[in-house]
């Protein structure tokens, strides 16, 4: 499989990757291979509007099939050319998974982590502060673009999909930066004097 992925990268062709055990037969990812090794592949994602939209790292052991070139490869490459969108290769090196997460967090600000075997319908978004051989510590950001007050520890090898550099991560960072002093979670504790007493009948 690695040889075929490298062929797609060398030919600059779009690929469609399936992970049927994790996503079912109707789920796939379309993108351009920008890096690969014996364990994982990095693709620059192509979204439904035919725009490059961040990156995805998948593990080769989870890939059930992939198509090269992907459907409508020539058309979609032509659209990107006319829009002057170019494939951009991330600067980090593939290697130790924990260090990779730290490098992505430092370079892109946020990383989205999926643990589909245990949490199929959710993911965590944040920045990885540290990692060892089996766990990583994540400072998470909520859908309101505020950092959580606490950090959380997860099992490193529960991760099944990694995403970063996309429009949603960019939107979270944009709003978080604009929040200034309110960039962290709002406290659940309020001063009763801030509220007028409501008279009940």
MONOR-V970784 format. One record per residue. RES is the residue in one small letter. OMEGA is omega in degrees with one decimal (* if undefined). NEAR is the number of other C-alpha atoms within 8 Angstrom. D_LAST is the distance of its C-alpha to the last C-alpha in Angstrom with 1 decimal. Layout:
res->{RES,RES}
omega->{OMEGA,OMEGA}
near->{NEAR,NEAR}
d_last->{D_LAST,D_LAST}
This chain:
res->{x,x,x,x,x,x,x,x,x,x,x,x,x,x,x,x,x,x,x,x,x,x,x,x,x,x,x,x,x,x,x,x,x,x,x,x,x,x,x,x,x,x,x,x,x,x,x,x,x,x,x,x,x,x,x,x,x,x,x,x,x,x,x,x,x,x,x,x,x,x,x,x,x,x,x,x,x,x,x,x,x,x,x,x,x,x,x,x,x,x,x,x,x,x,x,x,x,x,x,x,x,x,x,x,x,x,x,x,x,x,x,x,x,x,x,x,x,x,x,x,x,x,x,x,x,x,x,x,x,x,x,x,x,x,x,x,x,x,x,x,x,x,x,x,x,x,x,x,x,x,x,x,x,x,x,x,x,x,x,x,x,x,x,x,x,x,x,x,x,x,x,x,x,x,x,x,x,x,x,x,x,x,x,x,x,x,x,x,x,x,x,x,x,x,x,x,x,x,x,x,x}
omega->{-179.2,-179.8,-179.9,176.9,178.4,176.0,178.8,178.9,-178.2,-178.7,178.2,-179.1,175.4,175.5,172.8,-174.3,179.0,172.1,-168.3,-179.1,-177.4,-173.8,-175.7,-175.4,-176.4,178.8,177.6,175.0,174.3,178.4,179.6,178.5,178.6,176.3,178.2,169.7,-174.7,-175.4,-171.9,177.0,175.8,175.4,170.2,-170.3,171.4,-176.6,-174.4,177.5,179.7,173.9,175.2,-171.7,175.3,-172.0,177.4,173.9,178.5,180.0,-174.8,-178.6,180.0,-175.1,179.7,-179.0,169.2,-176.8,178.9,-6.0,179.5,177.3,177.2,-179.2,-176.1,179.7,-175.9,175.4,178.2,177.4,179.5,178.4,-179.8,177.3,179.5,173.6,-176.2,176.6,-177.6,-177.1,177.4,-173.4,-178.3,178.6,173.0,-179.5,179.3,-172.9,179.9,179.2,177.9,179.7,177.4,179.6,178.9,-179.9,-179.4,-176.5,-172.4,175.8,-179.3,172.7,177.6,-174.0,179.2,175.6,-165.9,179.6,179.9,-179.2,-170.8,-173.4,-178.1,177.9,174.9,178.0,178.8,177.6,-179.7,-176.2,177.8,-179.0,172.4,-174.8,-174.0,-177.1,172.5,179.3,-173.8,167.8,-171.2,175.0,-177.2,179.7,173.0,177.0,176.7,176.4,173.6,179.8,-177.5,171.7,-175.2,-179.7,-179.0,174.7,-174.9,-172.9,166.0,-177.9,177.5,-178.9,-179.1,178.5,-179.4,173.9,-178.4,-176.2,-178.2,176.1,178.2,179.8,178.4,179.6,-179.3,-178.8,179.4,178.3,-179.3,-178.3,178.3,-178.0,179.8,-174.7,177.5,-177.9,173.0,-178.1,176.1,-178.4,-178.3,175.7,-177.8,-177.5,-179.3,-175.0,174.3,178.3,-179.0,-179.4,179.4,179.9,*}
near->{5,8,6,7,10,10,8,15,12,7,6,8,13,14,14,14,12,13,14,11,7,8,10,8,7,6,9,9,8,12,11,15,17,12,10,13,8,6,8,10,13,12,12,15,13,12,9,5,5,9,9,10,11,11,12,12,11,12,11,10,5,10,12,9,7,9,8,9,10,11,5,6,10,6,7,9,9,8,9,12,9,7,6,6,9,6,7,6,6,5,4,7,5,9,6,6,8,13,9,12,10,13,9,13,13,9,6,9,10,14,17,12,12,13,13,12,8,6,9,8,5,8,9,8,11,13,13,13,9,9,13,7,6,8,12,14,12,13,13,12,11,9,6,6,11,12,11,11,6,5,9,8,8,9,9,12,7,9,11,13,12,12,12,13,12,10,8,6,12,9,8,11,11,8,9,11,8,6,8,7,5,8,11,9,9,5,5,4,4,6,6,5,5,6,6,5,4,4,4,3,2}
d_last->{71.7,72.0,75.2,73.6,70.6,73.1,75.0,71.8,71.2,74.8,74.7,71.4,70.1,66.6,65.8,63.3,62.3,60.8,59.2,58.8,57.7,54.8,53.9,55.4,58.1,56.0,55.2,57.5,58.0,60.3,61.8,64.9,66.4,66.6,67.4,68.1,69.6,70.2,66.5,64.4,64.4,62.6,62.0,60.8,58.3,58.6,55.4,55.0,55.5,58.9,58.0,58.6,55.3,55.7,57.4,57.1,58.9,59.7,61.6,64.8,64.3,61.2,63.0,64.0,65.8,66.2,67.7,70.1,70.1,66.7,66.3,66.8,68.1,70.4,67.9,65.1,67.5,68.7,65.1,64.7,68.0,67.1,63.8,65.8,63.7,65.8,65.4,64.8,65.7,63.5,65.3,64.5,66.7,65.9,66.4,64.3,60.8,58.9,60.9,60.4,56.6,56.9,59.4,57.1,54.1,56.2,57.8,54.9,51.8,50.0,51.0,49.2,50.0,49.7,50.1,50.3,51.7,48.6,45.9,47.0,43.9,43.2,45.1,44.9,45.6,46.6,49.6,51.8,52.4,55.0,56.5,59.0,61.0,58.0,54.7,53.1,50.3,48.0,45.7,43.4,41.7,38.5,37.9,36.1,39.5,38.4,40.5,39.0,38.9,41.1,44.3,45.1,48.3,49.6,52.8,55.2,56.9,53.7,53.8,55.0,54.5,54.3,53.3,53.4,54.2,52.2,50.0,46.8,47.9,49.0,45.6,43.8,46.2,46.0,42.2,42.4,45.0,42.9,39.9,41.8,39.9,37.1,39.6,38.2,35.1,31.8,30.6,27.7,26.8,24.8,24.3,20.7,21.6,22.2,18.5,15.9,12.9,9.9,6.8,3.8,0.0}
